């Protein structure tokens, strides 16, 4: 991607007033402002987050979280490659926290190259509709355990408390619910 904000990152001098301040040269590969940092990096950070979470709302929230987390410790005088490396490390941390909260596991690897432009338009594969249909066909307790675990992102322990059952019982319910949902989905596809 051609840098859209190249003009904002070019070397410039800080003007001095008659107070005797000396002029300071900012290196050409650094950013002129936080806004320039954001504009130059938001596209690839969003693309990365969307690629990891697969939906716009979470990707947008996580992108904002990356920039919010990076704002305070990131030096504006850092070079563009240093800024990208720091944002990438911050994205890894934000994703790890997201997946730990959502699924109870940390996923901290970010593979491959980062795309500079986000996916254009996202095609509805019908998966969301089919998932709703499958959930509707499940018995109440099975549907409830899956909703608690995978839609609300609760841990097994939290889901068990919400259902008023033991953790072991919640694990059994989840296993049986997933097995039944799989059978219902296969039957609906064929």
C-alpha positions as CSV (number, residue, x, y, z in Angstrom):
1,X,0.0,0.0,0.0
2,X,1.3,3.4,-0.8
3,X,1.6,5.4,2.3
4,X,-1.3,7.8,2.4
5,X,0.2,10.0,5.0
6,X,3.7,10.2,3.6
7,X,3.5,13.9,3.6
8,X,2.7,13.9,7.3
9,X,5.7,11.7,8.1
10,X,8.3,13.7,6.2
11,X,11.0,15.5,8.1
12,X,10.0,18.9,9.3
13,X,11.3,21.6,11.5
14,X,9.7,22.9,14.6
15,X,9.4,26.6,14.3
16,X,11.0,28.7,16.9
17,X,9.7,31.9,18.3
18,X,11.8,34.9,19.3
19,X,12.3,33.2,22.7
20,X,15.6,31.7,21.6
21,X,14.4,28.1,21.2
22,X,16.4,26.0,18.8
23,X,14.9,24.3,15.9
24,X,14.6,20.5,16.0
25,X,14.6,18.1,13.0
26,X,12.2,15.2,13.3
27,X,13.5,12.1,11.4
28,X,11.9,11.4,8.1
29,X,10.6,8.0,8.9
30,X,8.7,9.0,12.1
31,X,5.2,10.2,12.4
32,X,4.1,13.8,12.7
33,X,1.2,13.2,15.0
34,X,-0.9,10.5,16.7
35,X,-3.5,10.9,14.0
36,X,-0.9,10.0,11.3
37,X,0.0,6.9,13.3
38,X,-3.6,5.9,13.4
39,X,-4.4,6.6,9.8
40,X,-1.3,4.8,8.5
41,X,-1.9,1.7,10.6
42,X,-5.6,1.3,11.3
43,X,-6.3,-0.6,8.0
44,X,-3.8,-3.4,8.6
45,X,-4.6,-3.7,12.3
46,X,-8.3,-4.0,11.5
47,X,-7.6,-6.6,8.8
48,X,-5.5,-8.6,11.2
49,X,-8.2,-8.5,13.9
50,X,-11.0,-9.4,11.4
51,X,-8.9,-12.3,10.2
52,X,-8.6,-13.6,13.7
53,X,-12.1,-13.0,15.1
54,X,-14.2,-13.2,11.8
55,X,-16.7,-10.5,12.6
56,X,-16.8,-6.7,12.2
57,X,-18.0,-5.7,15.7
58,X,-15.3,-7.6,17.5
59,X,-12.7,-6.6,15.0
60,X,-13.6,-2.9,15.4
61,X,-13.6,-3.2,19.2
62,X,-10.3,-5.0,19.2
63,X,-8.7,-2.5,16.8
64,X,-9.8,0.4,19.0
65,X,-8.4,-1.5,22.0
66,X,-5.0,-1.9,20.3
67,X,-4.7,1.8,19.6
68,X,-5.9,2.7,23.1
69,X,-3.4,0.3,24.7
70,X,-0.6,1.6,22.5
71,X,-1.3,5.3,22.9
72,X,0.4,5.9,26.2
73,X,3.6,3.8,26.0
74,X,4.3,4.4,22.3
75,X,6.8,7.1,21.4
76,X,5.7,9.5,18.6
77,X,9.4,9.8,17.7
78,X,9.6,6.1,17.0
79,X,10.3,5.1,13.4
80,X,7.4,3.7,11.3
81,X,8.8,0.1,11.4
82,X,9.1,0.4,15.2
83,X,5.6,1.7,15.5
84,X,4.3,-1.2,13.4
85,X,6.3,-3.7,15.4
86,X,4.9,-2.3,18.7
87,X,1.3,-2.3,17.3
88,X,1.8,-5.9,16.2
89,X,3.0,-6.9,19.7
90,X,0.1,-4.9,21.3
91,X,-2.4,-6.7,18.9
92,X,-1.0,-10.0,20.0
93,X,-1.6,-9.1,23.7
94,X,-5.1,-7.8,23.0
95,X,-6.0,-10.9,21.0
96,X,-4.7,-13.1,23.8
97,X,-6.8,-11.3,26.4
98,X,-9.9,-11.5,24.0
99,X,-9.6,-15.2,23.5
100,X,-8.8,-15.9,27.1
101,X,-12.0,-14.0,28.1
102,X,-14.1,-15.6,25.3
103,X,-12.9,-19.2,25.2
104,X,-10.7,-19.7,28.2
105,X,-7.6,-20.1,26.1
106,X,-4.8,-17.8,25.1
107,X,-4.0,-17.6,21.4
108,X,-0.9,-15.5,21.0
109,X,0.5,-16.3,17.5
110,X,-0.1,-14.1,14.5
111,X,1.1,-15.9,11.4
112,X,2.0,-14.7,8.0
113,X,2.1,-11.3,6.5
114,X,-0.3,-8.6,7.4
115,X,-2.7,-7.5,4.7
116,X,-2.6,-3.8,4.0
117,X,-6.3,-3.5,2.9
118,X,-9.3,-5.0,4.7
119,X,-11.6,-7.5,3.1
120,X,-13.9,-5.7,0.8
121,X,-17.3,-7.2,1.4
122,X,-18.1,-10.2,3.5
123,X,-20.4,-12.8,2.0
124,X,-23.1,-14.3,4.2
125,X,-22.5,-18.0,4.1
126,X,-25.7,-18.7,5.9
127,X,-23.8,-20.2,8.8
128,X,-25.4,-17.8,11.3
129,X,-28.8,-18.7,10.1
130,X,-28.1,-22.4,10.2
131,X,-26.6,-22.1,13.8
132,X,-29.8,-20.4,15.0
133,X,-31.9,-23.1,13.4
134,X,-29.8,-25.9,15.0
135,X,-29.9,-24.1,18.4
136,X,-33.7,-23.8,18.1
137,X,-34.0,-27.6,17.5
138,X,-32.0,-28.5,20.6
139,X,-33.6,-29.3,24.0
140,X,-33.7,-26.3,26.4
141,X,-30.8,-27.4,28.6
142,X,-28.6,-28.2,25.6
143,X,-29.4,-25.0,24.0
144,X,-28.8,-23.0,27.2
145,X,-25.3,-24.6,27.9
146,X,-24.2,-23.8,24.3
147,X,-25.5,-20.2,24.5
148,X,-23.7,-19.7,27.8
149,X,-20.4,-21.2,26.7
150,X,-20.1,-20.0,23.1
151,X,-22.4,-17.0,22.7
152,X,-21.8,-15.4,26.0
153,X,-18.3,-16.7,26.4
154,X,-18.7,-18.0,30.0
155,X,-16.3,-20.6,31.4
156,X,-17.6,-24.1,32.2
157,X,-17.6,-23.1,35.9
158,X,-19.6,-20.0,35.3
159,X,-22.1,-21.8,33.0
160,X,-22.5,-24.5,35.6
161,X,-23.3,-21.9,38.2
162,X,-25.8,-20.2,35.9
163,X,-27.5,-23.6,35.2
164,X,-27.4,-24.6,38.9
165,X,-25.4,-27.8,38.1
166,X,-22.0,-29.2,39.0
167,X,-19.0,-28.4,36.7
168,X,-18.9,-32.1,35.8
169,X,-22.5,-32.1,34.8
170,X,-22.0,-28.9,32.7
171,X,-19.2,-30.6,30.9
172,X,-21.4,-33.6,30.1
173,X,-24.2,-31.3,29.0
174,X,-21.9,-29.4,26.7
175,X,-20.5,-32.6,25.2
176,X,-23.9,-34.0,24.5
177,X,-25.2,-30.7,23.2
178,X,-22.4,-30.4,20.8
179,X,-22.8,-34.0,19.6
180,X,-26.5,-33.5,19.1
181,X,-26.0,-30.1,17.3
182,X,-23.5,-31.7,15.0
183,X,-26.0,-34.5,14.1
184,X,-28.8,-31.9,13.6
185,X,-26.5,-29.8,11.4
186,X,-25.5,-32.8,9.2
187,X,-29.1,-33.9,8.8
188,X,-30.1,-30.4,7.8
189,X,-27.3,-30.1,5.2
190,X,-28.0,-33.4,3.5
